[in-house]
């Protein structure tokens, strides 16, 4: 009886079950980044960078500002959000990031009466006691803040916990808060849930906006998003607008607000007085 010999193994083969050097390096880098994020939150090395969203019909008028959280390392350098946002989404650290963003957003509204600010959040934070306590306490002390606050929720996040999110949205609408659906069209959308959520604002993901004036593949996608938004009564905002040609196409297609570097980069020192420019005093 003969047996086949095992093929000769390369010296570069990795034993089954052992992580490759690249995996180990990636895991180490991830842990180091999360440690920096945790330290930044603990030491309050946090900022909000504000970017205006302007009316497509008249870009001189700002509809609202979106506040993007910035976490700083020990040398005051910004920790890239792409390196930790996806990892922290399901962790308590992600909820603490949302707490920091909400707290700074509410403080901004207190210091700048009448300005409208959108604060990003995960739908999972609705079940996080510290986050909801921050929001309810602020509304109790200053009920007028509700009419100036927009809570922006990522589409994928919203679709995962509808049973928790729907009653929360109903409660907060009583306080005047408006809800924005972020990354509209980027995830698998349930039209039934979208109808039930009744988001007041929908933001078309920037991946569909770049070169929209000449991109024949994305134009039907954006037109479809506009049609769905209109049917569901959502005010539409386009993200990542960088050229006049993109802005003109989006305006002609019926998008209500435009946001992107064409109209201003995110900054931690915004001129909130510009928000009142072109507005009639009530």
C-alpha positions as CSV (number, residue, x, y, z in Angstrom):
1,X,0.0,0.0,0.0
2,X,1.5,3.4,-1.0
3,X,0.9,6.8,0.4
4,X,1.2,10.1,-1.3
5,X,3.7,12.4,0.3
6,X,2.5,15.8,1.5
7,X,3.7,18.6,-0.8
8,X,6.7,20.4,0.4
9,X,5.7,23.4,2.5
10,X,7.1,26.8,1.7
11,X,9.0,28.5,4.5
12,X,6.5,31.4,4.1
13,X,3.5,29.2,4.9
14,X,1.6,30.1,8.1
15,X,0.4,27.5,10.5
16,X,-3.4,27.0,10.4
17,X,-5.1,29.1,13.1
18,X,-2.2,31.5,13.5
19,X,-2.7,35.1,12.5
20,X,-0.5,36.5,9.7
21,X,2.0,39.3,10.5
22,X,-0.3,41.7,8.6
23,X,-3.3,40.8,10.7
24,X,-1.3,41.2,13.9
25,X,0.0,44.6,12.8
26,X,-3.6,45.7,11.8
27,X,-4.9,44.5,15.2
28,X,-2.2,46.3,17.1
29,X,-2.8,49.6,15.2
30,X,-6.5,49.3,15.8
31,X,-6.0,48.8,19.6
32,X,-3.6,51.8,19.7
33,X,-6.2,54.0,17.9
34,X,-9.0,53.0,20.2
35,X,-6.7,53.7,23.2
36,X,-6.1,57.2,21.8
37,X,-9.8,57.7,21.3
38,X,-10.6,56.6,24.9
39,X,-7.9,58.9,26.2
40,X,-9.2,61.9,24.1
41,X,-12.7,61.4,25.5
42,X,-11.5,61.0,29.0
43,X,-9.4,64.2,28.8
44,X,-12.0,66.1,26.8
45,X,-9.7,66.6,23.8
46,X,-12.8,66.9,21.6
47,X,-14.1,69.5,19.2
48,X,-16.9,70.0,16.8
49,X,-16.0,71.2,13.3
50,X,-19.0,72.9,11.6
51,X,-19.8,72.8,7.9
52,X,-22.6,74.9,6.4
53,X,-25.4,73.4,4.3
54,X,-26.7,76.2,2.0
55,X,-30.0,76.6,0.1
56,X,-29.6,75.4,-3.5
57,X,-31.8,78.3,-4.8
58,X,-29.7,80.9,-2.9
59,X,-26.3,79.6,-1.6
60,X,-25.8,82.9,0.3
61,X,-28.4,81.6,2.8
62,X,-27.3,78.9,5.3
63,X,-29.9,76.3,6.1
64,X,-28.0,74.7,9.0
65,X,-24.5,73.6,10.1
66,X,-23.5,70.0,10.5
67,X,-21.1,69.4,13.5
68,X,-18.5,66.8,12.8
69,X,-16.7,65.4,15.9
70,X,-12.9,65.8,16.1
71,X,-10.9,63.8,18.6
72,X,-7.3,64.9,19.3
73,X,-4.3,62.9,20.2
74,X,-1.7,64.0,22.8
75,X,-0.1,66.3,20.3
76,X,-3.4,68.0,19.4
77,X,-3.5,66.2,16.0
78,X,-6.9,65.0,14.7
79,X,-7.4,61.2,15.0
80,X,-8.8,60.3,11.5
81,X,-12.5,59.3,12.0
82,X,-12.3,56.6,9.4
83,X,-9.8,54.7,11.7
84,X,-12.2,54.4,14.6
85,X,-15.9,55.1,13.6
86,X,-16.6,51.8,12.1
87,X,-14.9,49.9,14.9
88,X,-16.6,51.8,17.7
89,X,-20.2,51.6,16.3
90,X,-21.1,48.5,18.3
91,X,-19.0,49.4,21.4
92,X,-19.6,51.6,24.4
93,X,-16.8,53.8,23.2
94,X,-19.1,54.7,20.2
95,X,-21.8,55.8,22.6
96,X,-19.4,58.0,24.5
97,X,-18.4,59.6,21.2
98,X,-22.0,60.4,20.6
99,X,-22.3,61.8,24.1
100,X,-19.4,64.1,23.5
101,X,-20.8,65.3,20.1
102,X,-24.3,65.9,21.6
103,X,-22.9,67.8,24.6
104,X,-20.8,70.1,22.4
105,X,-23.7,70.6,20.0
106,X,-26.1,71.6,22.8
107,X,-23.5,74.0,24.2
108,X,-23.1,75.6,20.8
109,X,-26.9,76.1,20.6
110,X,-26.9,77.7,24.0
111,X,-24.2,80.1,23.1
112,X,-25.6,81.0,19.7
113,X,-29.4,81.3,20.0
114,X,-31.4,80.7,16.8
115,X,-28.6,78.9,14.9
116,X,-29.6,75.5,13.6
117,X,-27.1,72.6,14.2
118,X,-27.1,69.0,13.1
119,X,-25.4,66.5,15.4
120,X,-24.5,63.0,14.3
121,X,-25.6,60.0,16.3
122,X,-25.9,56.3,16.1
123,X,-29.4,54.8,16.5
124,X,-27.8,52.6,19.2
125,X,-27.3,55.7,21.4
126,X,-31.0,55.9,21.9
127,X,-30.7,53.0,24.4
128,X,-27.6,54.5,26.1
129,X,-28.7,56.1,29.4
130,X,-26.1,58.8,29.6
131,X,-26.8,60.1,26.0
132,X,-30.6,60.3,26.5
133,X,-30.1,61.8,30.0
134,X,-27.9,64.6,28.4
135,X,-30.6,65.4,25.8
136,X,-33.6,65.3,28.1
137,X,-31.8,67.4,30.8
138,X,-30.9,70.0,28.2
139,X,-34.4,70.2,26.9
140,X,-35.8,70.5,30.4
141,X,-33.5,73.4,31.2
142,X,-33.8,75.1,27.9
143,X,-36.8,73.9,25.9
144,X,-36.1,76.4,23.1
145,X,-33.1,74.3,22.0
146,X,-35.3,71.6,20.5
147,X,-36.4,73.8,17.6
148,X,-32.7,74.4,16.7
149,X,-31.4,70.8,17.0
150,X,-31.2,68.3,14.1
151,X,-30.3,64.8,15.0
152,X,-28.6,63.1,12.1
153,X,-28.7,59.3,11.9
154,X,-26.9,57.0,9.5
155,X,-29.2,55.0,7.3
156,X,-27.7,51.7,8.1
157,X,-27.8,52.4,11.8
158,X,-31.5,53.5,11.7
159,X,-32.5,50.3,9.9
160,X,-31.0,48.1,12.6
161,X,-33.0,49.2,15.6
162,X,-36.4,50.6,14.4
163,X,-38.3,49.4,17.4
164,X,-36.2,51.5,19.7
165,X,-35.8,54.5,17.3
166,X,-39.4,55.0,16.3
167,X,-40.8,55.9,19.8
168,X,-37.8,58.0,20.6
169,X,-38.3,60.1,17.4
170,X,-42.0,60.5,18.2
171,X,-41.1,61.8,21.7
172,X,-38.4,64.2,20.5
173,X,-40.5,65.6,17.8
174,X,-42.8,66.9,20.6
175,X,-39.8,69.0,21.7
176,X,-39.3,70.4,18.2
177,X,-36.3,68.3,17.2
178,X,-35.9,67.4,13.5
179,X,-34.4,64.2,12.2
180,X,-32.1,63.8,9.3
181,X,-31.3,60.5,7.5
182,X,-27.6,60.4,6.7
183,X,-26.1,58.5,3.7
184,X,-29.4,58.2,2.0
185,X,-29.2,55.6,-0.7
186,X,-25.9,54.1,0.5
187,X,-27.4,51.2,2.4
188,X,-30.1,48.6,1.8
189,X,-33.2,50.8,2.4
190,X,-36.5,49.4,3.6
191,X,-39.1,51.7,2.0
192,X,-41.6,50.5,4.6
193,X,-39.4,51.5,7.5
194,X,-38.5,54.8,5.7
195,X,-42.2,55.6,5.5
196,X,-42.6,54.8,9.2
197,X,-39.6,56.9,10.3
198,X,-40.9,60.0,8.6
199,X,-37.4,61.7,8.5
200,X,-37.8,65.4,7.8
201,X,-34.4,65.5,6.0
202,X,-32.6,63.0,3.8
203,X,-28.9,63.5,2.8
204,X,-27.8,61.9,-0.4
205,X,-24.5,60.1,0.2
206,X,-21.5,61.9,-1.3
207,X,-20.4,58.8,-3.3
208,X,-23.3,59.6,-5.7
209,X,-22.6,63.3,-5.9
210,X,-19.1,63.5,-7.2
211,X,-19.1,64.5,-10.9
212,X,-22.9,64.1,-10.9
213,X,-23.2,66.6,-13.7
214,X,-21.3,64.2,-16.0
215,X,-21.7,60.8,-14.4
216,X,-24.5,59.1,-16.4
217,X,-24.5,56.1,-14.0
218,X,-25.2,58.0,-10.8
219,X,-27.7,60.5,-12.3
220,X,-30.6,58.0,-12.3
221,X,-29.8,57.0,-8.7
222,X,-29.9,60.6,-7.6
223,X,-33.1,61.3,-9.5
224,X,-34.7,58.2,-7.9
225,X,-33.6,59.4,-4.4
226,X,-35.1,62.8,-5.2
227,X,-38.4,61.2,-6.2
228,X,-38.6,59.0,-3.1
229,X,-37.8,61.9,-0.9
230,X,-40.6,64.0,-2.4
231,X,-43.1,61.1,-2.1
232,X,-42.2,60.7,1.6
233,X,-42.1,64.5,2.3
234,X,-38.3,64.6,3.1
235,X,-36.3,67.8,2.4
236,X,-33.3,66.7,0.4
237,X,-29.6,67.7,1.0
238,X,-26.7,66.7,-1.2
239,X,-23.3,66.1,0.5
240,X,-19.8,66.5,-0.8
241,X,-20.6,69.2,-3.4
242,X,-17.3,70.5,-4.7
243,X,-17.9,72.1,-8.1
244,X,-20.3,74.7,-9.6
245,X,-21.3,72.2,-12.2
246,X,-22.4,69.7,-9.5
247,X,-24.2,72.4,-7.7
248,X,-26.1,73.5,-10.8
249,X,-27.1,70.0,-11.7
250,X,-28.4,69.3,-8.2
251,X,-30.3,72.5,-8.0
252,X,-32.0,71.9,-11.4
253,X,-32.8,68.4,-10.3
254,X,-34.7,69.6,-7.3
255,X,-32.3,69.2,-4.3
256,X,-33.1,71.7,-1.6
257,X,-29.7,72.2,0.2
258,X,-26.1,71.7,-0.8
259,X,-23.2,70.9,1.5
260,X,-19.5,70.5,0.7
261,X,-16.2,72.2,0.2
262,X,-17.6,74.4,-2.5
263,X,-19.5,76.3,0.2
264,X,-17.1,75.9,3.1
265,X,-14.8,73.3,4.8
266,X,-15.6,72.1,8.3
267,X,-14.1,74.5,10.9
268,X,-14.0,74.6,14.7
269,X,-14.2,78.4,14.5
270,X,-17.4,79.1,12.3
271,X,-18.9,82.5,11.8
272,X,-22.3,81.8,13.1
273,X,-23.4,85.4,12.3
274,X,-23.4,84.3,8.7
275,X,-26.4,82.1,9.5
276,X,-28.6,85.1,9.9
277,X,-27.5,86.7,6.6
278,X,-30.4,87.0,4.2
279,X,-33.0,86.0,6.8
280,X,-35.9,88.2,7.8
281,X,-36.1,89.0,11.5
282,X,-39.2,87.6,13.2
